[in-house]
Amino acid sequence: MNIAAEPREELVVIGNGMAGMRAVEELLKRCSGQRYRITVLGADPHVNYNRILLSSVLAGSKSIGEIIIHSRDWHRENGIRLLTGEAVTAIDRAAKTITSASGFKFAYNRLLIATGSRPLAPPIPGIGLPGVCAFRDIADVNKMLAASRAHKRAVVVGGGLLGLEAAYGLTQRGMSVTLVHLMPTLMERQLDAPAGQLLQRDLAQRGITFLTNAESEEILGTQKAEAVQLADGRTIPADLVVLAIGIRPNVDLARAAGLAVNRGILVYDDMRTSDPEIFAVGECVEHRGEVFGLVAPLYEQAKVCAAQLAGDESALFVSQAPYTSLKITGVNVFSAGALMAAAADDDEIILRDDARGIYRKAVLRDGKLVGAVLYGETVDGPWYVDLMQRKTDVSAIRDRLVFGRTFAEPSPKPADAGKIGSGQPSALETAA
């Protein structure tokens, strides 16, 4: 007797960015396309690409083609129906359907929301003028490249990672760039003041002009952006204004569908939303009060989501202590945990060599490492993360800790070679 195969379930993915497509990739590894028919809709007109490398495209070291992660051929080979440039406008949870901007309607058994985030825009006059853009997607990069070919003066608003990458990329394209930052030092969420000051010094040597403690009050111009006016009265001429002051989870679609939303779409440890048939991953989610902007936790969410979709109910997302390990315009920076002492008995150990551009800081509490900042040399970052996550008592190596693992830990005996520490890769080494 022939028994008909059970039909595959319909999995619809809203968003074709890095987190959502990593979940699809992980699911294919587990199910080989046998359990689900997968439909992906993305508002972006391009296939899935590495947003982290947009700065390399801007600076001219990579092309758009080189940052593509999953081509259209890859989608076809894996039987995935892909609609790009097709935003989803509604989710009907009762009917279990989604509707797109063009009026397409798709039914789902399982739905994955990966709508990402939106760039923050300061509420200042002139923000809608031509010549003002964010630094978020390929369209933004194309606007910046066009401006660099026609004009010479740019102002970047925001001294975080994206702002610094935008400023550096535009200088590489021949523009004169002024970066305006509200806070006293750069990357204040990831670096302490001394490290931020070293970063500013080194990037100034690369041709960027910095105005810190500076608040943008208005973008001046009639037909297009012509200048940025600061709150203290200074006016900075600009043919291009790039806004890079942060991101906000894109939750409008989920909220309209009646899902539980706070800052992000609320998800449980299994990456399910308040509707058990709907999952969410990426910058749009909020997990145990935390929202996410770095790629490592987003990829971990994707793995958990894929495992759950494949039937592994034991897979759960556990957010690790946040850390940042980045190369900013050729400069290595790392930070994890506390940036500075927070209690009276906290201990800060600092090594600084301005001439060599080296800065290392360890923050200790009750004999344990609770924070680290590295500038210039960051090879010991994974080791510091491992010490923090394991809550290792470092009292015995306190005086050598800031010099790094090679100096802090005794050399292994021949019989113990390869057994330093746990013998397992650190969270940083295995992330993403």
C-alpha positions in Angstrom: 0.0 0.0 0.0 1.3 3.4 -0.9 1.2 6.0 1.8 1.3 9.6 0.7 4.1 11.7 2.1 3.0 14.2 4.6 3.0 17.7 2.9 5.7 20.1 4.0 4.8 22.9 6.3 4.9 26.5 5.1 7.5 28.7 6.8 7.4 32.4 5.9 10.3 34.6 6.8 9.8 38.4 7.0 13.1 40.0 6.3 16.1 38.8 4.3 18.8 40.3 6.4 21.7 38.6 8.2 19.8 37.2 11.2 16.8 35.9 9.4 18.8 34.3 6.6 21.2 32.7 9.1 18.2 31.1 10.7 17.2 29.7 7.3 20.7 28.5 6.6 20.9 26.7 9.9 17.4 25.2 9.4 18.5 23.8 6.0 21.5 22.1 7.7 19.1 20.3 10.0 16.2 19.6 7.7 17.7 19.7 4.2 14.5 21.4 3.0 12.3 18.3 3.7 10.2 19.7 6.5 9.3 23.2 5.3 8.5 25.1 2.1 10.3 28.4 2.7 9.2 31.8 1.5 11.3 34.8 2.2 10.1 38.4 1.7 12.5 41.3 2.1 11.8 45.0 1.9 15.4 45.5 0.7 15.6 45.1 -3.1 18.9 43.2 -2.8 19.6 39.6 -1.8 21.1 38.9 1.6 24.3 40.8 2.1 26.8 41.5 4.9 25.8 44.9 6.3 29.0 44.9 8.4 31.0 45.2 5.2 29.1 48.2 3.9 31.9 50.3 5.3 34.4 48.4 3.1 32.2 49.1 0.1 32.1 52.8 1.0 35.9 52.9 1.5 36.5 51.2 -1.8 38.1 48.0 -0.6 35.2 45.8 -1.5 32.4 45.8 -4.2 28.7 45.2 -3.5 29.1 41.8 -5.2 31.8 40.8 -2.7 29.5 41.3 0.3 26.6 39.1 -0.9 26.0 36.2 1.4 23.3 34.2 -0.4 22.8 34.7 -4.1 19.6 34.2 -6.0 21.1 31.0 -7.3 21.6 29.8 -3.8 17.9 30.4 -3.1 16.9 28.5 -6.2 19.2 25.6 -5.5 17.6 25.3 -2.0 14.1 25.6 -3.2 13.5 28.9 -1.4 10.9 31.3 -2.9 12.5 34.8 -2.5 10.7 38.1 -3.0 13.0 41.2 -2.7 11.8 44.7 -2.6 8.6 43.4 -1.1 7.7 44.7 2.3 5.1 42.9 4.4 2.3 45.1 5.5 0.1 42.9 7.6 0.1 39.7 9.6 -3.3 38.0 10.2 -2.7 35.7 13.1 -6.2 34.2 13.1 -6.0 33.2 9.4 -2.2 32.6 9.6 -1.5 34.7 6.6 0.7 37.6 5.7 0.1 40.3 3.1 2.7 42.2 1.2 2.8 45.8 -0.2 2.0 44.5 -3.7 -1.0 42.6 -2.4 0.5 39.1 -2.3 -0.9 36.9 0.4 0.9 33.9 1.8 -0.3 31.3 4.3 2.1 30.0 7.0 2.3 27.3 9.5 5.3 28.9 11.1 6.3 32.6 10.8 9.7 34.1 11.4 9.9 37.9 11.9 13.4 39.3 11.2 12.6 42.9 10.4 15.8 44.3 11.9 16.1 47.9 13.0 15.7 51.4 11.7 18.2 54.2 12.0 17.4 56.9 14.6 16.8 60.3 13.2 17.2 63.4 15.5 14.1 65.6 15.6 15.8 68.6 14.0 14.7 70.9 11.1 16.1 70.1 7.7 16.4 66.4 8.2 14.3 65.7 5.1 16.5 67.7 2.7 18.2 66.0 -0.2 21.8 65.3 0.7 20.9 63.9 4.1 21.1 60.1 4.6 21.6 57.4 7.1 24.3 54.7 6.9 22.3 51.5 7.0 22.0 49.8 3.6 23.2 49.7 0.0 21.0 52.5 -1.0 22.6 54.8 1.6 26.1 53.8 0.4 25.1 54.6 -3.2 23.9 58.0 -2.1 27.2 58.6 -0.3 29.3 57.5 -3.2 27.3 59.8 -5.6 27.9 62.7 -3.2 31.6 62.0 -3.0 31.9 62.1 -6.8 30.1 65.5 -7.0 31.0 67.3 -3.8 33.8 67.7 -1.3 32.4 68.5 2.1 30.6 66.1 4.4 29.4 66.1 8.0 28.8 62.9 9.9 26.6 63.1 13.0 27.4 60.4 15.6 30.7 59.1 17.0 29.8 55.4 17.4 31.0 52.7 15.2 28.9 53.5 12.1 29.7 57.2 12.3 33.4 56.5 12.4 33.2 54.0 9.5 31.2 56.5 7.5 33.7 59.3 8.2 36.7 57.2 7.3 35.1 55.8 4.1 34.2 59.3 2.9 37.7 60.5 3.5 39.0 57.6 1.5 36.7 58.9 -1.3 38.3 62.3 -1.2 35.8 64.2 0.9 36.7 66.6 3.7 34.8 65.2 6.7 33.8 66.7 10.0 32.4 64.3 12.6 30.0 65.8 15.2 29.5 63.9 18.4 27.3 64.8 21.3 29.4 63.1 24.0 33.0 64.1 25.2 34.6 61.0 23.7 34.0 58.6 20.9 32.3 55.2 21.2 31.5 55.9 24.8 29.3 52.8 25.1 32.2 50.5 24.2 35.3 52.4 25.3 36.3 54.3 28.4 37.5 57.9 28.0 41.3 57.2 27.6 40.7 54.6 24.9 38.2 56.9 23.2 40.7 59.8 23.2 43.4 57.5 21.7 40.9 56.5 19.0 40.1 60.2 18.2 43.8 61.0 18.0 44.6 58.2 15.6 41.6 58.9 13.4 42.4 62.6 13.3 45.8 61.6 11.8 43.8 59.9 9.1 42.2 63.2 8.1 38.9 63.4 10.1 38.0 66.5 11.9 36.2 65.9 15.3 33.8 68.1 17.2 32.9 66.5 20.5 30.5 67.9 23.1 28.7 69.2 20.1 24.9 69.1 19.5 23.4 69.3 16.0 20.5 71.8 16.1 19.5 72.2 12.4 20.5 71.1 8.9 20.5 74.3 6.8 19.6 74.6 3.2 16.8 75.4 0.8 16.9 72.8 -2.1 19.5 70.6 -0.5 21.7 70.3 2.6 24.2 73.1 2.8 25.4 73.1 6.4 24.9 71.8 9.9 24.2 74.3 12.6 25.3 73.4 16.1 23.6 74.4 19.4 26.5 76.7 20.3 26.0 78.7 17.1 28.8 77.2 15.0 27.9 76.4 11.4 29.7 73.6 9.5 29.4 73.7 5.7 28.2 70.4 4.2 27.1 69.0 0.9 26.4 65.7 2.5 25.1 65.0 6.0 25.2 61.4 7.3 23.2 60.5 10.4 24.6 57.7 12.4 23.3 58.2 16.0 21.9 54.7 16.6 19.2 52.2 15.7 15.8 51.3 17.0 14.1 47.8 16.7 11.6 47.7 13.8 8.5 46.5 15.6 5.7 48.2 13.8 4.5 45.1 12.0 4.6 43.0 15.1 2.8 45.6 17.2 0.0 45.9 14.6 -0.4 42.2 14.6 -1.0 42.3 18.4 2.2 40.6 19.4 3.8 41.5 22.8 6.2 44.4 22.2 8.3 46.6 24.4 11.5 48.2 23.0 11.7 45.1 20.7 9.4 42.2 19.9 9.3 40.2 23.2 10.7 36.6 22.8 11.1 33.7 25.1 14.3 31.6 25.4 13.2 29.5 22.5 12.8 32.6 20.3 9.1 32.3 20.2 7.0 35.5 20.5 3.8 35.8 22.4 2.2 33.7 19.6 3.8 30.2 19.7 3.6 29.8 16.0 5.6 33.0 15.4 9.3 33.3 16.0 11.5 36.4 15.9 15.3 36.9 15.7 17.8 39.8 15.2 17.8 43.5 16.0 14.0 43.6 16.1 13.7 41.4 19.3 13.9 42.0 23.0 15.0 39.1 25.2 14.9 39.3 29.0 15.0 43.1 28.8 17.9 43.3 26.3 18.0 44.4 22.7 20.8 43.5 20.4 23.0 45.2 17.8 26.1 43.0 17.5 26.2 40.1 15.1 27.4 37.3 17.5 24.2 37.2 19.6 22.0 37.5 16.5 23.6 34.5 15.0 23.2 32.6 18.2 19.5 33.5 18.2 19.3 32.2 14.6 20.8 28.8 15.6 18.3 28.4 18.5 15.4 29.4 16.3 16.5 26.9 13.6 16.8 24.2 16.1 13.3 24.9 17.5 11.8 24.9 14.0 13.5 21.6 13.4 11.9 20.1 16.5 14.7 20.4 19.0 12.8 21.9 22.0 16.0 21.8 24.2 17.6 24.6 22.2 17.5 27.8 24.3 19.0 31.2 23.8 21.2 32.5 26.7 22.5 36.0 26.3 26.2 36.2 27.2 27.9 39.3 28.8 28.1 41.9 26.0 31.5 42.3 24.3 32.8 44.3 21.3 35.7 43.2 19.2 36.2 45.4 16.2 38.6 46.8 13.7 37.7 50.4 13.2 39.5 51.9 10.1 42.6 49.8 10.8 42.6 50.2 14.6 41.8 47.2 16.8 39.5 47.8 19.8 37.9 45.4 22.3 35.7 45.8 25.3 33.7 43.5 27.6 31.7 44.0 30.7 32.3 47.0 33.0 34.2 49.9 31.4 35.2 51.4 34.8 35.0 50.8 38.5 31.4 51.0 39.7 31.9 50.3 43.4 34.3 51.7 46.0 36.2 48.4 46.3 36.4 47.8 42.5 40.0 47.7 41.3 41.2 49.2 38.0 44.6 48.1 36.5 45.8 50.2 33.5 48.7 49.9 31.1 49.0 52.8 28.7 51.7 53.5 26.0 50.5 56.5 23.9 53.6 56.4 21.6 52.8 52.9 20.5 49.0 53.4 20.6 48.5 50.7 23.2 46.0 50.9 26.1 44.9 48.0 28.3 42.5 48.1 31.3 41.2 45.4 33.6 38.4 46.0 36.1 38.3 43.6 39.1 35.6 43.1 41.7 36.0 40.6 44.6 39.1 39.1 43.0 37.3 38.4 39.7 37.6 40.2 36.3 34.4 42.0 35.5 35.5 44.3 32.6 38.3 44.9 30.1 39.1 47.5 27.6 41.9 46.9 25.0 43.1 49.4 22.3 45.6 48.7 19.7 46.4 45.1 20.7 43.4 42.9 21.3 44.6 39.3 20.9 43.8 38.7 24.6 40.2 39.6 24.3 38.9 36.0 24.1 40.8 35.1 27.2 39.4 38.0 29.2 35.9 37.1 28.1 36.5 33.5 29.2 37.7 34.6 32.6 34.6 36.8 33.0 32.1 34.2 31.9 33.7 31.5 34.2 33.9 34.0 37.1 37.5 32.9 37.6 39.3 34.1 40.7 42.3 36.0 39.2 43.8 37.2 42.5 46.9 35.0 42.0 47.7 36.7 38.7 46.4 40.2 39.5 49.8 41.9 39.0 50.3 40.2 35.6 46.7 40.2 34.3 46.9 43.4 32.3 49.9 42.2 30.3 47.8 39.4 28.8 47.6 35.6 28.9 51.2 34.9 27.8 52.6 36.8 30.8 49.8 36.1 33.3 49.6 32.3 33.1 52.5 30.1 33.8 53.9 28.2 30.8 52.5 24.6 30.7 54.7 21.7 31.4 55.3 19.4 28.4 52.8 16.9 29.6 50.2 19.6 29.9 50.8 21.2 26.5 47.5 22.3 24.9 45.6 22.2 28.2 45.8 25.8 29.2 42.6 27.0 30.8 39.6 24.9 29.9 40.9 23.4 26.7 37.7 24.7 25.1 37.3 27.7 22.7 36.1 30.8 24.4 32.7 32.4 23.7 34.3 35.1 21.6 36.2 32.6 19.4 33.0 30.5 18.8 30.6 33.5 18.4 29.1 33.8 14.9 
